[in-house]
Amino acid sequence: MSSLGNPANIFWQECSVGKSDRQKLLNQKGCVVWITGLSGSGKSTLACTLDRELHSRGKLSYILDGDNLRHGLNKDLSFKAEDRVENIRRVGEVAKLFADAGLICIASLISPYGKDRDSCRALLPNKNFIEVYMNMPLEVCEARDPKGLYKLARAGKIKGFTGIDDPYEPPLNCEIEIKQENGICPPPSAMAGQVVSYLNVQGFLHE
């Protein structure tokens, strides 16, 4: 007897309204903007500024913030290695659904491991996954320490903290890299503008 959870008993349901129909309705193309970088690198700042800029242009976007998701969808996950993998997998699957709905999905997570980010990229047509690397030096991120996490990690009160006692694997082929210019971090509006320009050139801001 087959079990209820047997994949052989699960079938994909096709519906008459498809991605192209939703994109025409919204006059934009669905994609995932995946923002990765160390804690304190400015991921959330960029995500919120980009969201506001897209909204002002009449474009529909939605932010999947790593911390916010751990209050609900991923609240059952710890920060152990296997749970970190599952955390990213779930976010990738949800981001894929948002993109299929025709939205510009902005995922903002440390997502430290390259293979996990690559797995999320593989869920979508390659050009629909836009990896944005917040390439900010550790010392800058630690000096900001907006959540006080670096201080706790240095004191040994947090174990496995990315950048301190757990590695961060920088993207090798990201679409957008945001970094300091002459030792100065670009303002949020400039960072968002860089991403918006890319989305516009690639045709995501119109159907």
Backbone bond lengths (Angstrom), bond angles and torsions (degrees), N, CA, C in turn:
res aa  C-N    CA-C-N  psi(-1)  N-CA   C-N-CA  omega(-1)  CA-C   N-CA-C  phi
1 M - - - 1.472 - - 1.525 108.98 -
2 S 1.326 116.56 132.76 1.464 121.18 -179.43 1.522 110.02 -75.01
3 S 1.322 115.50 142.43 1.458 120.02 176.00 1.521 109.14 -80.08
4 L 1.320 116.01 157.76 1.458 121.09 -176.85 1.522 111.34 -61.29
5 G 1.348 116.35 -32.54 1.451 119.73 -176.12 1.513 114.83 -88.49
6 N 1.318 117.97 6.29 1.461 121.59 -179.31 1.521 110.14 -63.59
7 P 1.357 118.37 122.73 1.470 120.68 -179.52 1.515 113.29 -57.05
8 A 1.340 117.27 -24.94 1.463 120.11 179.32 1.525 111.80 -65.01
9 N 1.335 116.19 -19.04 1.462 120.29 -179.11 1.527 113.09 -100.27
10 I 1.348 116.36 9.68 1.459 121.36 -178.61 1.526 108.58 -112.45
11 F 1.324 116.71 128.16 1.462 121.06 -175.97 1.524 110.48 -124.10
12 W 1.338 115.72 142.69 1.462 120.93 179.13 1.524 109.23 -75.24
13 Q 1.334 116.76 129.55 1.455 121.93 -179.52 1.523 110.32 -96.97
14 E 1.307 117.01 114.31 1.461 121.54 176.09 1.526 109.49 -86.50
15 C 1.348 115.45 142.40 1.461 120.91 177.51 1.523 109.81 -124.05
16 S 1.320 116.54 163.14 1.464 120.55 -173.39 1.526 113.25 -74.21
17 V 1.339 117.09 -24.83 1.466 120.33 177.85 1.516 108.23 -93.52
18 G 1.334 116.17 118.85 1.458 120.64 -176.71 1.512 112.95 -109.74
19 K 1.323 115.73 -178.25 1.459 122.05 -178.00 1.520 111.72 -57.58
20 S 1.326 117.15 -43.53 1.465 120.00 -178.44 1.522 111.24 -62.60
21 D 1.330 117.64 -35.20 1.466 121.33 177.70 1.527 110.70 -65.25
22 R 1.310 115.57 -42.53 1.466 119.28 -179.60 1.520 110.81 -68.14
23 Q 1.325 116.63 -37.26 1.460 120.34 179.79 1.528 110.92 -66.69
24 K 1.330 117.38 -37.96 1.465 120.70 177.29 1.516 110.58 -64.18
25 L 1.337 116.05 -38.95 1.457 120.92 179.33 1.526 111.23 -62.72
26 L 1.338 115.82 -38.74 1.465 121.74 -176.55 1.523 112.82 -90.89
27 N 1.331 117.46 -13.49 1.468 122.72 -175.34 1.528 111.09 55.22
28 Q 1.309 115.39 48.44 1.456 122.87 175.68 1.516 107.51 -160.51
29 K 1.308 116.47 173.30 1.466 120.89 179.02 1.521 109.47 -119.43
30 G 1.322 115.44 134.23 1.457 120.54 -178.60 1.518 112.47 -69.80
31 C 1.311 116.21 141.25 1.457 121.71 178.23 1.523 108.87 -160.62
32 V 1.318 115.67 173.42 1.467 121.89 175.92 1.522 109.03 -120.19
33 V 1.315 115.64 122.83 1.468 121.97 172.68 1.522 105.62 -100.38
34 W 1.331 116.31 106.14 1.469 121.35 -174.35 1.532 109.09 -100.71
35 I 1.342 115.92 108.59 1.467 121.23 -177.29 1.516 108.87 -97.09
36 T 1.327 115.93 120.06 1.460 121.88 -177.82 1.523 110.38 -125.35
37 G 1.317 115.97 151.78 1.464 120.91 179.31 1.518 110.05 160.77
38 L 1.306 115.23 172.40 1.457 121.29 -179.57 1.520 111.94 -63.25
39 S 1.320 116.14 158.33 1.451 120.89 171.49 1.525 108.29 -58.65
40 G 1.327 116.78 131.58 1.459 120.50 -179.42 1.513 114.48 86.88
41 S 1.333 117.47 3.93 1.464 119.90 -178.47 1.530 112.77 -79.97
42 G 1.320 117.06 -13.62 1.463 120.61 178.64 1.514 114.47 108.24
43 K 1.327 117.26 17.39 1.470 121.19 -177.87 1.527 111.84 -60.54
44 S 1.327 116.58 -51.32 1.464 120.23 -177.79 1.522 111.50 -66.05
45 T 1.322 116.22 -37.50 1.465 120.16 177.78 1.512 110.35 -61.21
46 L 1.339 116.53 -46.06 1.458 120.34 177.86 1.524 110.69 -63.70
47 A 1.330 117.06 -45.07 1.461 120.71 -177.91 1.529 111.07 -57.73
48 C 1.320 116.92 -47.45 1.465 120.91 -177.30 1.531 111.50 -69.08
49 T 1.319 116.91 -39.15 1.466 120.58 178.94 1.523 110.54 -67.41
50 L 1.335 116.28 -42.18 1.461 120.98 177.61 1.522 110.48 -63.47
51 D 1.312 117.31 -43.33 1.462 122.37 178.79 1.520 110.52 -58.15
52 R 1.321 116.79 -45.10 1.459 121.87 -179.99 1.531 111.27 -65.76
53 E 1.322 116.68 -40.89 1.463 120.73 -179.67 1.534 110.35 -65.45
54 L 1.312 117.08 -43.08 1.464 120.39 178.40 1.531 110.79 -64.59
55 H 1.326 115.70 -40.61 1.470 120.47 178.42 1.523 110.47 -60.70
56 S 1.331 116.66 -41.53 1.470 121.01 -179.20 1.524 111.58 -65.35
57 R 1.336 116.24 -22.18 1.466 121.31 178.31 1.533 111.91 -93.60
58 G 1.321 116.52 5.41 1.452 120.53 179.08 1.511 113.54 78.45
59 K 1.350 116.75 23.84 1.463 121.44 -179.41 1.522 109.55 -107.04
60 L 1.338 114.76 140.08 1.462 120.20 -176.35 1.529 110.66 -92.65
61 S 1.317 115.66 120.85 1.472 121.53 179.74 1.515 108.66 -134.87
62 Y 1.334 114.66 166.01 1.467 119.79 177.50 1.517 108.70 -150.15
63 I 1.338 115.40 138.48 1.462 121.25 -177.85 1.519 110.70 -97.07
64 L 1.318 115.81 129.71 1.462 122.62 168.52 1.523 106.31 -105.55
65 D 1.316 115.98 98.74 1.460 121.40 -177.75 1.528 109.69 -93.80
66 G 1.321 115.66 132.50 1.457 120.66 -175.67 1.516 113.71 -55.11
67 D 1.327 117.52 -46.95 1.462 120.82 179.98 1.525 111.23 -66.74
68 N 1.326 116.39 -43.09 1.467 119.70 -179.28 1.522 111.69 -60.74
69 L 1.328 116.57 -40.82 1.458 120.38 -178.58 1.527 112.04 -66.34
70 R 1.331 116.43 -27.20 1.464 119.49 178.56 1.531 111.76 -76.14
71 H 1.330 116.90 -4.55 1.462 120.33 172.30 1.527 111.43 -86.77
72 G 1.341 116.97 -14.13 1.452 119.43 -176.87 1.514 112.85 -139.13
73 L 1.330 116.70 -87.32 1.465 122.20 -175.62 1.520 112.90 -50.96
74 N 1.321 116.79 -42.36 1.466 121.17 -174.71 1.528 113.47 -112.79
75 K 1.327 117.37 25.32 1.459 119.37 -177.40 1.521 112.97 -70.52
76 D 1.334 116.72 -14.14 1.463 120.18 178.95 1.530 112.35 -87.37
77 L 1.327 117.79 0.18 1.462 121.36 -176.16 1.529 111.63 -101.84
78 S 1.333 115.37 141.71 1.462 121.47 175.60 1.529 108.30 -93.65
79 F 1.326 115.81 -164.91 1.461 120.20 177.31 1.527 111.12 -107.70
80 K 1.332 116.72 18.69 1.453 120.06 172.70 1.525 108.66 -67.68
81 A 1.336 115.99 158.17 1.458 121.02 -174.49 1.522 112.59 -53.25
82 E 1.341 117.13 -46.92 1.462 119.74 -177.27 1.523 112.14 -67.84
83 D 1.345 117.00 -32.58 1.454 120.01 178.45 1.529 111.18 -74.90
84 R 1.321 116.53 -31.36 1.466 119.04 175.41 1.521 110.60 -64.54
85 V 1.315 116.45 -39.38 1.466 120.75 177.31 1.533 109.83 -62.27
86 E 1.332 116.30 -46.30 1.458 120.77 -179.61 1.526 110.97 -65.42
87 N 1.314 117.20 -36.65 1.458 121.90 177.46 1.520 110.64 -57.15
88 I 1.319 116.61 -49.53 1.458 120.90 -179.38 1.526 110.91 -68.24
89 R 1.328 117.01 -38.86 1.473 120.01 179.50 1.527 110.41 -59.10
90 R 1.329 116.82 -46.38 1.458 120.26 -179.04 1.527 111.08 -62.87
91 V 1.314 116.23 -43.93 1.462 119.52 -179.21 1.525 110.21 -63.95
92 G 1.329 116.50 -39.69 1.451 120.06 177.77 1.518 112.42 -60.86
93 E 1.325 116.35 -42.08 1.464 120.40 179.82 1.531 111.43 -66.96
94 V 1.331 116.73 -40.89 1.458 120.30 178.31 1.532 110.24 -66.61
95 A 1.336 116.51 -41.68 1.463 120.86 178.63 1.524 110.58 -60.53
96 K 1.315 116.35 -39.06 1.467 121.30 177.95 1.525 110.20 -60.53
97 L 1.326 117.59 -41.58 1.457 121.55 179.59 1.533 111.02 -64.56
98 F 1.324 116.70 -42.15 1.461 120.38 178.22 1.521 110.57 -61.85
99 A 1.331 116.44 -43.50 1.471 120.55 179.27 1.522 110.39 -63.65
100 D 1.327 116.71 -38.53 1.459 121.00 178.65 1.527 110.86 -66.39
101 A 1.330 116.08 -28.60 1.463 120.82 176.91 1.524 111.98 -75.47
102 G 1.340 116.24 -6.69 1.456 121.00 178.85 1.513 114.46 95.76
103 L 1.337 117.63 4.67 1.460 121.66 -179.12 1.526 111.41 -87.00
104 I 1.307 115.09 158.47 1.455 121.83 168.81 1.519 105.86 -91.65
105 C 1.310 116.26 103.90 1.467 121.96 -176.19 1.521 109.22 -90.43
106 I 1.326 116.01 125.06 1.462 121.80 179.85 1.515 107.99 -107.05
107 A 1.323 116.71 107.24 1.469 121.62 179.66 1.523 108.53 -99.47
108 S 1.314 116.30 122.69 1.462 121.66 -176.60 1.526 109.62 -120.34
109 L 1.336 115.35 100.25 1.465 121.04 -177.67 1.527 109.51 -145.53
110 I 1.334 116.28 150.39 1.465 119.50 174.21 1.522 109.24 -56.54
111 S 1.328 117.25 -45.52 1.471 124.08 179.47 1.527 110.98 36.11
112 P 1.332 116.88 70.20 1.468 121.29 -168.22 1.518 116.45 -72.68
113 Y 1.341 117.90 -19.46 1.464 119.11 -171.96 1.521 111.55 -104.52
114 G 1.323 114.95 129.34 1.448 121.01 -176.98 1.520 114.01 -58.76
115 K 1.325 116.86 -39.00 1.470 119.26 -176.74 1.520 111.49 -66.55
116 D 1.308 117.11 -32.25 1.462 119.69 178.58 1.526 110.90 -71.26
117 R 1.336 116.83 -41.50 1.464 120.07 176.95 1.527 110.11 -64.98
118 D 1.329 116.39 -39.49 1.468 120.25 178.72 1.526 111.01 -64.02
119 S 1.328 117.03 -35.40 1.465 120.46 177.92 1.525 110.67 -63.86
120 C 1.324 116.49 -38.30 1.468 120.50 177.47 1.524 110.50 -69.02
121 R 1.322 116.76 -39.74 1.464 120.70 177.40 1.527 110.36 -59.64
122 A 1.320 115.83 -39.51 1.462 121.09 -176.70 1.524 112.68 -66.86
123 L 1.328 117.91 -14.85 1.458 121.28 179.81 1.525 112.36 -75.01
124 L 1.340 116.52 -18.81 1.457 121.28 -175.41 1.520 110.58 -123.72
125 P 1.340 116.74 161.53 1.462 118.05 168.27 1.530 108.01 -54.88
126 N 1.315 117.58 137.98 1.464 121.24 -167.54 1.523 113.42 -52.95
127 K 1.326 118.29 -42.95 1.465 119.47 -175.86 1.529 112.28 -72.68
128 N 1.344 117.02 -11.05 1.458 120.53 179.28 1.525 112.75 -88.84
129 F 1.337 117.06 -0.82 1.462 122.01 175.78 1.519 106.83 -113.37
130 I 1.328 115.81 112.06 1.462 121.26 -175.75 1.521 108.16 -111.03
131 E 1.313 115.34 107.32 1.463 120.26 -177.48 1.527 109.71 -89.24
132 V 1.320 115.19 123.81 1.465 121.81 179.94 1.521 107.81 -112.86
133 Y 1.313 116.02 116.97 1.459 121.40 -177.45 1.524 109.91 -99.89
134 M 1.331 115.53 115.21 1.463 120.74 174.97 1.530 107.73 -83.02
135 N 1.293 115.46 89.47 1.460 121.93 -174.19 1.525 110.47 -87.21
136 M 1.310 115.43 77.72 1.462 121.73 179.49 1.532 109.10 -111.81
137 P 1.329 117.63 136.77 1.466 120.77 -178.45 1.528 112.00 -59.46
138 L 1.324 115.91 146.89 1.457 120.77 179.42 1.521 111.41 -54.96
139 E 1.342 116.86 -41.14 1.463 118.84 -177.19 1.531 111.89 -63.94
140 V 1.322 117.06 -31.96 1.468 120.55 176.97 1.527 109.93 -69.71
141 C 1.333 115.82 -46.00 1.464 120.49 -179.95 1.529 111.05 -62.78
142 E 1.340 115.20 -41.00 1.457 119.12 -178.36 1.523 111.38 -70.58
143 A 1.324 116.64 -32.91 1.469 120.04 177.66 1.530 110.59 -67.72
144 R 1.320 116.16 -35.34 1.469 119.81 177.33 1.527 109.94 -70.79
145 D 1.322 116.10 -53.47 1.471 124.28 178.95 1.528 112.18 35.44
146 P 1.356 118.04 58.51 1.466 120.73 -173.33 1.526 114.85 -61.41
147 K 1.330 116.78 -25.35 1.468 119.97 -178.53 1.522 112.57 -107.19
148 G 1.327 116.74 3.41 1.459 120.46 179.58 1.516 114.23 71.10
149 L 1.335 116.76 17.08 1.465 120.29 -174.77 1.523 112.80 -77.91
150 Y 1.321 116.96 -35.86 1.468 119.18 178.71 1.526 110.59 -63.61
151 K 1.318 115.86 -39.87 1.458 120.34 178.74 1.527 110.36 -60.68
152 L 1.329 115.88 -43.33 1.463 120.11 178.98 1.529 111.14 -66.77
153 A 1.342 116.29 -38.84 1.463 120.23 -179.78 1.522 111.02 -66.73
154 R 1.316 116.89 -41.82 1.459 121.27 178.77 1.525 111.31 -64.89
155 A 1.325 115.24 -29.79 1.467 120.44 178.96 1.522 112.21 -83.84
156 G 1.329 116.59 -0.59 1.457 120.72 179.54 1.510 114.55 78.99
157 K 1.340 116.90 12.56 1.461 120.30 -177.83 1.526 112.03 -88.52
158 I 1.349 116.70 -14.37 1.464 122.14 173.73 1.520 107.16 -125.29
159 K 1.309 117.08 125.69 1.460 121.53 179.56 1.531 110.09 -102.91
160 G 1.317 116.35 147.92 1.452 121.03 178.04 1.513 113.12 69.88
161 F 1.336 117.07 35.16 1.464 120.97 -178.14 1.526 109.43 -85.89
162 T 1.316 115.93 127.29 1.465 121.48 -175.96 1.522 111.51 -59.23
163 G 1.322 114.96 128.33 1.461 121.06 179.48 1.507 113.39 96.35
164 I 1.341 117.02 -18.90 1.463 121.27 179.95 1.521 110.03 -109.03
165 D 1.325 117.83 -66.61 1.466 119.69 177.83 1.523 112.18 -124.73
166 D 1.328 115.74 18.67 1.459 121.21 172.76 1.527 106.60 -142.57
167 P 1.338 118.32 139.84 1.467 120.11 -171.41 1.518 114.27 -76.67
168 Y 1.320 114.31 155.74 1.463 121.96 167.84 1.523 106.74 -117.81
169 E 1.323 116.21 126.22 1.461 121.51 -179.06 1.526 109.30 -100.76
170 P 1.340 117.56 105.55 1.468 120.35 -178.20 1.524 111.56 -62.06
171 P 1.329 117.25 146.21 1.464 120.37 175.90 1.527 110.77 -59.91
172 L 1.325 115.51 144.34 1.458 120.49 179.33 1.522 111.74 -95.42
173 N 1.329 116.68 -28.01 1.470 120.40 -177.12 1.520 110.83 -140.25
174 C 1.325 116.51 53.85 1.458 119.34 -179.80 1.538 110.35 -73.77
175 E 1.316 115.33 154.81 1.466 120.01 178.16 1.523 111.77 -75.53
176 I 1.322 116.60 -34.05 1.469 120.95 -177.02 1.521 108.92 -136.50
177 E 1.310 116.66 133.06 1.460 121.90 174.49 1.524 108.79 -121.29
178 I 1.305 116.01 127.92 1.464 121.13 179.03 1.521 107.92 -115.25
179 K 1.323 115.84 123.77 1.458 120.29 -176.28 1.524 110.39 -145.41
180 Q 1.304 114.83 175.66 1.455 120.61 179.12 1.531 110.52 -67.24
181 E 1.314 115.19 150.71 1.453 121.48 173.79 1.520 107.66 -121.88
182 N 1.335 115.23 115.59 1.463 120.95 -175.79 1.525 111.72 55.58
183 G 1.342 114.36 39.11 1.458 120.42 177.78 1.518 115.02 77.98
184 I 1.319 116.99 8.73 1.467 121.24 -178.22 1.525 109.35 -119.37
185 C 1.316 115.84 132.30 1.462 120.56 178.15 1.532 109.52 -75.93
186 P 1.317 118.22 134.66 1.470 120.06 178.92 1.522 110.40 -64.90
187 P 1.336 117.98 149.20 1.474 120.54 177.82 1.516 110.61 -67.52
188 P 1.327 117.04 157.51 1.471 120.70 -178.85 1.522 113.86 -53.45
189 S 1.325 117.52 -39.51 1.461 120.29 -178.79 1.521 111.37 -63.55
190 A 1.328 116.88 -36.94 1.464 120.70 179.45 1.528 110.55 -70.48
191 M 1.332 116.98 -39.76 1.458 120.56 178.24 1.525 110.32 -63.10
192 A 1.328 115.97 -46.82 1.463 120.06 179.44 1.520 110.86 -63.47
193 G 1.325 115.67 -38.69 1.457 120.09 179.26 1.514 112.06 -61.89
194 Q 1.320 116.25 -36.19 1.465 120.79 178.08 1.529 110.69 -62.51
195 V 1.327 116.10 -41.86 1.460 120.35 -179.55 1.525 110.65 -71.78
196 V 1.331 116.98 -42.66 1.468 120.77 179.57 1.526 110.65 -60.75
197 S 1.325 116.76 -41.17 1.468 120.65 178.95 1.525 110.56 -60.74
198 Y 1.332 116.00 -41.62 1.462 120.02 178.70 1.523 110.32 -63.99
199 L 1.323 116.96 -46.37 1.466 120.90 -179.51 1.526 110.82 -60.80
200 N 1.311 116.25 -39.06 1.454 120.62 -179.26 1.529 111.26 -67.28
201 V 1.327 116.42 -46.54 1.459 120.50 -179.93 1.520 111.09 -62.74
202 Q 1.330 116.86 -36.99 1.460 121.03 -178.40 1.533 113.01 -81.05
203 G 1.331 116.57 -2.29 1.455 120.02 174.26 1.516 116.93 86.29
204 F 1.328 117.25 15.18 1.465 119.78 -178.11 1.533 113.20 -81.10
205 L 1.318 117.56 -16.81 1.454 120.36 -175.77 1.525 113.17 -93.10
206 H 1.311 116.37 8.61 1.458 121.11 173.77 1.528 107.74 -151.92
207 E 1.323 115.08 152.73 1.472 119.23 -176.59 1.532 110.42 -79.86
